[in-house]
Structures are given as C-alpha cells and as structure tokens.
Amino acid sequence: MQRLYDFFRRHPTGVDTFWAVLLLAFNGLWVLSLEGTATIVAIPVTLGLCAVIALRRKWPEWMLLLTVLIGLFQLIFHVSFNPGDFAMLVIVYTVASGTTRWASRFALTGACLAPSLFLMRFGEPTPQRSPWATAFVAVLLTVPFVLAWVLGDSVRTRRAYWAQLQEKADRLEKEREAQARIAVAAERARIARELHDVVAHNVSVMVVQADGAAYVLDSAPDQTRQALETISGTGRQALAEMRRLLGVLRTGEQPESGEYVPQPGVEQLTDLIDQVRGAGLPVDFRVDGTPRPLPSGVALTAYRIVQEALTNTRKHGGPDVGATVRLTYGDAELELLIEDDGRGAQRELYEEGGADGLGHGLIGMRERVGMVGGSLEAGPCDGGGFRIDAVLPLRPER
C-alpha cells in the first residue's frame, strides 16, 4: 500500500490523466445523448474540461483561465450543465491549495459568481418561483464551490505549516552539527593545551635534571642519585596527569577511584614551586590577600599559567636566572604576576606565536585566560627578563 501511495506521489500528472480519461468517458455518454449542433458545441467543452483535470497540478493557473473561458463558452452557446463541469470544482480546489495568491482569490471570486450566472442563463422563470427561492437555489449551488476553495486553502495552510516545521528542524539540525563541530574544536584545543602544559613542564624538568646528573655523575654521586629520583618522581607525575587527560577521551568509561589525579589548582602551586626549585630554578613565591575557594576553571587556569611561565623561564631565561611569583586575591579578581631576571624570549615567540611548536605556551595562556573572561599581558621587562601579568575574574560557579 505504501508503494502504491509513493507511486501516486511521484506521478501526479499520470494520476490526474487517469481521472481525466474517466471523466471523458462519462461526459462522452452525455455528448451522445445530444442532437444536432448541440453535439458539435459540446465536444470542445468536454475536451477542455478533461484537459483541465489532466493538467491541473502541472499548470494550475493556466487551467484556471482555461476553465473561465470554457464557462463563458457554455454561457454564450447555451451549453447546459454536464458531468464535465465537475472539473470547475476541482480546479477551484487546486489553485486554492497552491501558493499563487492571485489565482486563489480569482478562483474564489469565480466560485461565488458562477452559480448566479448559471441561474441567470439557464434558469427558467416561473410564476410560482419567488425571488427568495431563486436566491436560495443560487446559494445552494454556490456552497460546493466555496467549500472546495476552503478545503484547498486549508490544505495550503497545512502544507505551509509542515514546510515551516521541516525548515525549522533542518535549521536546528544544522545548528546542532555546527555546535558539535565547535565543541569538538574547543575540546581539541583544551586537550592540546593540557598536553602542552603537562609535557612541556615535566619533560623540561626531567631534561634539566638529566643534564645535571650527567655533569656530576662521577664527582657527586649523591647529587646524581637525587637528580635521578627527581626525574623518576617527575615522570610518575607526568604519567598520572597524562592518564587523567586521556581518561576524558574515553567514552562510556568511568575512571576507577584514585586512578586519575584531580585537576590541579592554586592549592598545588606550592608543590609546583618546590618541584621547580628542586630543578635548580630559584623562585620567590608570595600570596597576597585572603585565599578562598575558586571556581575550578579559574583555579586550573592559574595553575597552568604559573606552570607554563616557569617552564618558559627555564627554557629561555639562560643561566643563573631567578623568578618571582605573586598571587593576589582581590575582591572580584585574581591577579597573577610572574617575572624573571633572565634574558627573556625572542619577540616572535610572544607576538607572532612562533613556529615549529615554539610559542604555543603563550597561545595556550591567552586561550585559557580568554575562556574565563580575563586578560593577559606578556612581554619583556624594561630592565631585562620577562613578565607575565594575568587577571582572572572571580565569578561564582553556576
């Protein structure tokens, strides 16, 4: 049954042609019942009305005009009511269900006038029929035409409604796809930042310790052992953070208790500073203001900024470099100030983003600060060294 319905929908003109042939057969019997010139006049009327049925959905406006011409032809040549006139009801319904508004209004006007014109031309006046009776008959003949128009207009309204629903559904689907792509891009950027921060910091500590261990391997075994222990601890920490990071990529899996370490925050800055000091970088760390719980996004951002800034100090500061970290709690913001007295960084690393993987740390900083609605300034100090100043708003988490 569904296949038959689909076939009818794919071939509307073929279906209409079938009904036109059926109407031709019925009207042919009416033509055969006529005599003389009436038969000759009735033939073009029959063919024209059958053509209206066959082509009503292909050229509805043209078929409406053809119907009007056929109706005028019937009035002029006194062709009485016949089965083919059913095509007039059909074309009124067709144009009313279409989107051409002038044709719909024209069809409604014709539907209201045609029955009255029919009575004026073919109605036989009788003394027994009152004007009220004639008016009643005219209204009775008008009702089917008006109902055909109303039915067609309601179909048009319903089609427009479903078209709007379909358009809205398509638009929502496209918006969902766009949002999904944006979410995927944002997640990829977040993971890239996390990977960079975890790998760059921990690997740089391990490289510094390994170089130091190699330098004092023969002369200071105790220092070598301490450096190797630092490398081992740093590697385990990096591995734990990598496991936590990769855990968010696993769909449908919940991490077991204690398998992944929690997201780092300002509470872990002391451990970070101690680790950096153990790697040979003197750091002066100070907290101003009253510490208080922070939104998780702000706390993670603060930790990663300090981590990346100290990593950059070790990489670009040169020998005998020292750093200062200031964490200031304000009424509505958290300020991070990280300075060093080294040789700073090349201009392209903090202005142009670098190339071949260089300068991505500052890009990640700006992205993190932008995500929490803060501001960041980074650049060389006037007397040498490098300075990073970040201001993070302390909005309460919703």
C-alpha positions as CSV (number, residue, x, y, z in Angstrom):
1,M,0.0,0.0,0.0
2,Q,2.8,2.4,0.8
3,R,4.5,1.6,-2.5
4,L,1.2,2.5,-4.3
5,Y,1.0,5.7,-2.4
6,D,4.6,6.6,-3.2
7,F,3.9,5.9,-6.9
8,F,1.0,8.3,-6.9
9,R,3.1,11.0,-5.3
10,R,5.9,10.5,-7.9
11,H,3.5,10.6,-10.9
12,P,0.7,13.2,-10.1
13,T,0.1,14.1,-13.7
14,G,-0.4,10.4,-14.6
15,V,-2.9,10.1,-11.9
16,D,-4.8,13.2,-13.0
17,T,-4.7,11.9,-16.6
18,F,-6.4,8.7,-15.4
19,W,-9.2,10.7,-13.8
20,A,-9.5,12.9,-16.9
21,V,-10.0,9.8,-19.1
22,L,-12.6,8.6,-16.7
23,L,-14.4,11.9,-16.9
24,L,-14.1,11.8,-20.7
25,A,-16.0,8.5,-20.7
26,F,-18.8,9.9,-18.5
27,N,-19.1,13.1,-20.5
28,G,-18.9,11.1,-23.7
29,L,-22.2,9.5,-22.8
30,W,-23.7,13.0,-22.2
31,V,-22.4,14.1,-25.7
32,L,-24.0,11.1,-27.3
33,S,-27.3,12.0,-25.8
34,L,-27.4,15.4,-27.6
35,E,-28.6,16.1,-31.1
36,G,-27.7,18.4,-33.9
37,T,-25.4,21.3,-33.3
38,A,-25.5,20.8,-29.6
39,T,-23.3,17.8,-30.0
40,I,-20.7,19.7,-32.0
41,V,-20.6,22.5,-29.4
42,A,-20.4,20.1,-26.5
43,I,-17.3,18.3,-27.9
44,P,-14.7,21.1,-27.3
45,V,-16.3,21.8,-23.9
46,T,-15.8,18.1,-22.9
47,L,-12.2,18.0,-24.2
48,G,-11.3,21.3,-22.5
49,L,-12.7,20.2,-19.1
50,C,-10.9,16.9,-19.3
51,A,-7.7,18.8,-20.1
52,V,-8.2,20.9,-17.0
53,I,-8.3,17.7,-14.9
54,A,-5.3,16.2,-16.5
55,L,-3.0,19.3,-16.3
56,R,-4.4,20.9,-13.1
57,R,-1.3,20.3,-11.0
58,K,1.2,20.9,-13.8
59,W,-0.2,24.3,-14.9
60,P,-2.8,25.3,-12.3
61,E,-3.1,29.0,-13.2
62,W,-3.4,28.3,-17.0
63,M,-6.0,25.6,-16.3
64,L,-8.0,28.1,-14.2
65,L,-8.0,30.6,-17.1
66,L,-9.0,27.8,-19.5
67,T,-11.9,26.9,-17.1
68,V,-13.1,30.5,-17.2
69,L,-13.0,30.5,-21.0
70,I,-14.9,27.2,-21.1
71,G,-17.5,28.6,-18.7
72,L,-18.0,31.7,-20.8
73,F,-18.3,29.5,-23.9
74,Q,-21.0,27.5,-22.2
75,L,-22.9,30.7,-21.4
76,I,-22.6,32.1,-24.9
77,F,-23.5,28.9,-26.8
78,H,-26.1,27.7,-24.2
79,V,-24.2,24.5,-23.2
80,S,-26.1,23.2,-20.2
81,F,-24.8,21.7,-17.0
82,N,-22.9,18.4,-17.7
83,P,-20.7,15.9,-15.8
84,G,-17.6,17.6,-17.1
85,D,-18.4,20.8,-15.0
86,F,-17.1,18.8,-12.0
87,A,-13.7,20.0,-13.3
88,M,-14.6,23.5,-12.2
89,L,-14.8,22.4,-8.5
90,V,-11.5,20.5,-8.9
91,I,-9.6,23.5,-10.4
92,V,-11.0,25.8,-7.6
93,Y,-9.7,23.4,-5.0
94,T,-6.3,23.1,-6.8
95,V,-5.5,26.8,-7.1
96,A,-6.7,27.4,-3.6
97,S,-4.2,24.8,-2.3
98,G,-1.4,26.3,-4.3
99,T,0.9,29.2,-3.4
100,T,-0.2,31.7,-6.1
101,R,-2.4,34.1,-4.2
102,W,-3.9,36.0,-7.1
103,A,-5.1,32.7,-8.7
104,S,-6.7,31.7,-5.3
105,R,-8.6,34.9,-5.0
106,F,-9.6,34.8,-8.6
107,A,-10.9,31.3,-8.1
108,L,-12.9,32.3,-5.0
109,T,-14.5,35.2,-7.0
110,G,-15.4,32.9,-9.8
111,A,-16.8,30.3,-7.3
112,C,-19.1,32.9,-5.9
113,L,-20.3,34.3,-9.3
114,A,-20.5,31.2,-11.4
115,P,-23.7,29.7,-9.9
116,S,-25.6,33.0,-10.2
117,L,-24.5,33.4,-13.8
118,F,-25.7,29.8,-14.4
119,L,-29.2,30.5,-13.0
120,M,-29.4,33.8,-15.0
121,R,-28.6,31.9,-18.2
122,F,-30.3,28.6,-17.8
123,G,-32.9,29.1,-15.0
124,E,-36.4,29.1,-16.5
125,P,-38.6,31.8,-14.8
126,T,-41.9,30.6,-13.5
127,P,-44.6,32.5,-11.8
128,Q,-44.6,30.0,-8.9
129,R,-40.9,30.6,-8.0
130,S,-40.3,33.6,-5.7
131,P,-37.1,35.7,-5.7
132,W,-36.3,34.2,-2.4
133,A,-36.5,30.7,-3.8
134,T,-34.2,31.7,-6.7
135,A,-31.7,33.2,-4.2
136,F,-31.8,30.0,-2.1
137,V,-31.0,27.9,-5.2
138,A,-28.2,30.2,-6.0
139,V,-26.7,29.9,-2.5
140,L,-27.2,26.2,-2.6
141,L,-25.2,25.9,-5.9
142,T,-22.5,28.3,-4.5
143,V,-21.8,26.3,-1.4
144,P,-20.0,23.4,-3.1
145,F,-17.7,25.8,-4.9
146,V,-16.9,27.8,-1.7
147,L,-16.3,24.6,0.2
148,A,-13.9,23.4,-2.5
149,W,-12.0,26.7,-2.1
150,V,-12.0,26.5,1.7
151,L,-10.7,22.9,1.6
152,G,-7.9,23.8,-0.8
153,D,-6.9,26.9,1.3
154,S,-6.8,24.7,4.4
155,V,-4.6,22.2,2.6
156,R,-2.3,25.1,1.6
157,T,-2.1,26.3,5.2
158,R,-1.3,22.9,6.4
159,R,1.4,22.4,3.8
160,A,3.0,25.8,4.7
161,Y,2.9,24.8,8.4
162,W,4.6,21.5,7.8
163,A,7.2,23.2,5.5
164,Q,8.0,25.6,8.3
165,L,8.4,22.7,10.7
166,Q,10.7,20.9,8.3
167,E,12.7,24.1,7.7
168,K,13.0,24.6,11.5
169,A,14.0,21.0,12.0
170,D,16.6,21.3,9.3
171,R,17.9,24.6,10.7
172,L,18.1,23.1,14.2
173,E,19.9,20.0,12.8
174,K,22.5,22.3,11.1
175,E,22.9,24.3,14.3
176,R,23.4,21.1,16.3
177,E,26.0,20.0,13.8
178,A,27.7,23.4,14.0
179,Q,27.7,23.3,17.8
180,A,29.0,19.8,17.8
181,R,31.9,20.9,15.5
182,I,32.6,23.9,17.7
183,A,32.5,21.7,20.8
184,V,34.9,19.2,19.2
185,A,37.3,22.0,18.2
186,A,37.1,23.5,21.7
187,E,37.8,20.1,23.2
188,R,40.7,19.5,20.9
189,A,42.1,22.9,21.8
190,R,41.7,22.2,25.5
191,I,43.4,18.8,25.2
192,A,46.2,20.4,23.2
193,R,46.7,23.0,25.9
194,E,46.7,20.3,28.7
195,L,49.1,18.1,26.7
196,H,51.4,21.1,26.1
197,D,51.4,22.2,29.7
198,V,51.9,18.7,31.1
199,V,54.5,17.5,28.7
200,A,56.5,20.8,28.4
201,H,56.8,21.3,32.1
202,N,57.6,17.8,33.2
203,V,59.8,17.0,30.3
204,S,61.8,20.2,30.8
205,V,62.3,19.4,34.5
206,M,63.5,15.9,33.5
207,V,65.9,17.3,30.9
208,V,67.4,19.7,33.3
209,Q,67.8,17.1,36.0
210,A,69.3,14.6,33.5
211,D,71.8,17.2,32.2
212,G,72.8,17.9,35.8
213,A,73.1,14.3,36.7
214,A,75.3,13.6,33.7
215,Y,77.5,16.6,34.7
216,V,78.1,15.4,38.3
217,L,77.8,11.7,37.7
218,D,81.5,11.0,38.7
219,S,82.1,13.8,41.1
220,A,78.9,13.8,43.2
221,P,77.1,10.5,43.3
222,D,74.6,11.8,45.9
223,Q,73.5,14.7,43.7
224,T,73.3,12.3,40.8
225,R,71.0,10.0,42.9
226,Q,68.9,13.0,43.9
227,A,68.6,14.1,40.3
228,L,67.5,10.6,39.2
229,E,64.9,10.5,42.0
230,T,63.6,13.9,40.8
231,I,63.4,12.5,37.2
232,S,61.6,9.4,38.4
233,G,59.1,11.5,40.5
234,T,58.5,13.9,37.7
235,G,57.9,11.1,35.3
236,R,55.4,9.5,37.5
237,Q,53.6,12.8,38.0
238,A,53.6,13.4,34.2
239,L,52.2,9.9,33.7
240,A,49.5,10.4,36.2
241,E,48.4,13.7,34.6
242,M,48.5,12.0,31.2
243,R,46.3,9.2,32.4
244,R,43.9,11.8,33.8
245,L,43.9,13.7,30.5
246,L,43.5,10.6,28.4
247,G,40.7,9.5,30.7
248,V,38.4,12.3,29.4
249,L,38.8,10.9,25.9
250,R,37.3,7.6,26.8
251,T,33.7,7.5,26.0
252,G,31.3,5.5,28.2
253,E,34.1,4.6,30.8
254,Q,34.1,5.9,34.3
255,P,37.6,6.1,36.0
256,E,38.1,3.9,39.0
257,S,38.5,5.6,42.3
258,G,42.0,7.0,42.6
259,E,43.1,6.1,39.0
260,Y,43.3,9.7,37.8
261,V,44.5,12.6,39.9
262,P,42.2,15.6,40.3
263,Q,42.6,18.8,38.2
264,P,45.4,20.9,39.7
265,G,44.6,24.3,41.2
266,V,46.2,27.1,43.3
267,E,46.5,24.7,46.2
268,Q,49.0,22.7,44.2
269,L,51.2,25.8,43.4
270,T,53.4,25.2,46.4
271,D,54.2,21.7,45.2
272,L,54.9,23.1,41.8
273,I,57.2,25.8,43.1
274,D,59.0,23.2,45.2
275,Q,59.5,21.0,42.2
276,V,60.8,23.9,40.1
277,R,63.2,24.9,42.9
278,G,64.4,21.3,43.1
279,A,65.2,21.5,39.4
280,G,67.5,24.4,40.1
281,L,65.4,27.5,39.4
282,P,65.2,29.9,42.4
283,V,61.6,31.1,42.8
284,D,60.2,33.7,45.2
285,F,56.6,32.8,45.8
286,R,54.2,35.0,47.7
287,V,50.4,35.1,48.2
288,D,48.7,38.5,49.0
289,G,45.1,38.9,50.1
290,T,42.8,36.4,51.7
291,P,42.8,33.0,49.9
292,R,39.4,31.5,49.3
293,P,37.9,28.7,47.2
294,L,38.0,29.5,43.4
295,P,35.9,28.3,40.5
296,S,37.5,25.1,39.1
297,G,38.2,26.8,35.7
298,V,39.9,29.8,37.3
299,A,42.0,27.6,39.6
300,L,43.2,25.3,36.8
301,T,43.9,28.4,34.6
302,A,46.0,30.0,37.4
303,Y,48.0,26.8,37.9
304,R,48.7,26.3,34.2
305,I,49.8,29.9,33.7
306,V,52.3,29.7,36.6
307,Q,53.5,26.3,35.3
308,E,53.9,27.5,31.7
309,A,55.6,30.7,32.8
310,L,58.2,28.9,34.9
311,T,58.8,26.4,32.2
312,N,59.5,29.3,29.8
313,T,61.9,30.8,32.3
314,R,63.9,27.6,32.4
315,K,63.9,27.3,28.6
316,H,64.6,30.8,27.6
317,G,65.9,32.6,30.8
318,G,69.5,31.4,30.4
319,P,71.9,30.6,33.3
320,D,71.6,32.0,36.8
321,V,68.0,33.1,36.2
322,G,65.6,33.6,39.1
323,A,61.8,34.1,39.1
324,T,59.2,35.8,41.2
325,V,55.5,34.6,41.5
326,R,52.9,36.8,43.1
327,L,49.3,35.6,43.6
328,T,47.0,38.4,44.7
329,Y,43.4,37.8,45.8
330,G,41.2,40.8,45.1
331,D,37.5,41.4,45.8
332,A,36.4,40.3,42.3
333,E,39.6,39.1,40.6
334,L,42.7,37.0,41.0
335,E,46.0,38.5,39.7
336,L,49.0,36.5,38.7
337,L,52.3,38.2,38.3
338,I,55.3,36.1,37.1
339,E,58.6,37.8,36.5
340,D,62.2,36.6,35.9
341,D,65.5,38.3,35.5
342,G,66.8,36.2,32.6
343,R,67.4,37.2,29.0
344,G,63.7,36.9,28.0
345,A,62.3,35.4,24.9
346,Q,62.6,36.2,21.2
347,R,60.0,38.7,20.0
348,E,58.3,36.3,17.6
349,L,57.6,33.8,20.4
350,Y,55.3,36.2,22.2
351,E,54.0,38.4,19.4
352,E,53.6,36.1,16.4
353,G,53.0,32.8,18.1
354,G,56.3,31.2,16.9
355,A,56.7,28.4,14.5
356,D,57.5,24.7,14.6
357,G,55.9,24.3,18.0
358,L,57.6,27.4,19.6
359,G,55.4,30.0,21.3
360,H,52.4,27.7,21.7
361,G,52.6,28.0,25.5
362,L,51.7,31.7,25.3
363,I,49.0,30.9,22.9
364,G,47.6,28.4,25.3
365,M,47.8,31.0,28.1
366,R,45.8,33.5,26.2
367,E,43.2,30.9,25.3
368,R,42.8,29.8,28.9
369,V,42.5,33.4,30.1
370,G,40.0,34.2,27.4
371,M,37.9,31.2,28.3
372,V,37.4,32.6,31.9
373,G,36.9,36.2,30.7
374,G,40.2,37.5,32.0
375,S,43.1,39.5,30.5
376,L,46.8,38.7,30.0
377,E,49.8,40.8,29.2
378,A,53.1,39.2,28.3
379,G,56.4,40.6,27.2
380,P,60.0,41.5,28.1
381,C,60.7,43.8,31.1
382,D,62.4,47.1,30.7
383,G,65.5,46.1,32.7
384,G,65.7,42.6,31.2
385,G,63.9,39.4,31.8
386,F,60.3,38.5,31.1
387,R,57.0,39.4,32.7
388,I,53.5,37.8,32.6
389,D,50.6,39.6,34.2
390,A,47.2,37.8,34.2
391,V,43.9,39.0,35.7
392,L,41.2,36.4,36.2
393,P,37.7,37.4,37.3
394,L,36.3,35.6,40.3
395,R,32.7,34.9,39.2
396,P,30.9,32.3,41.2
397,E,30.4,28.9,39.5
398,R,26.8,28.4,38.5
